[in-house]
Amino acid sequence: MSASIVAIGFASKGDYGPFRPTFEGKPVESVGFFLGGPFGKMLEFVSPDRPEDARVIHHEYVHALTYDTIANAPPWAAEGF
């Protein structure tokens, strides 16, 4: 179990663009994501312009906190938190 979480905030969607996840070779439209694996946990996100946009950071952080206990949870459970 890894205790550390690396968080990378990008200043704009343009800065984040090259690091966005892809699906079938095309970038996925997102403003943040969580990646967990054998080398640790990482959050990447676009720094919010408005306080209410911080919900993306909170959502991805919950993934990081729950990863060790429900790493193989079905999408409906993992995305439901």
C-alpha angles and dihedrals in degrees: 000000000000117000098191125082121194112215121193119188120194121208094224144004087256091058091046095047099089090051099048117120117257133218120198088350095305126107115255113232103243142127096214147001145187124230122189127180147132092299096052143274129302136185122197122186145152110255106251121249092201128041092238090059089066087085088087090060091047091049093051091044090056088056089054093049095047098038096096094052102036104022093140097040116140114259093253089060098038094049094040095073 
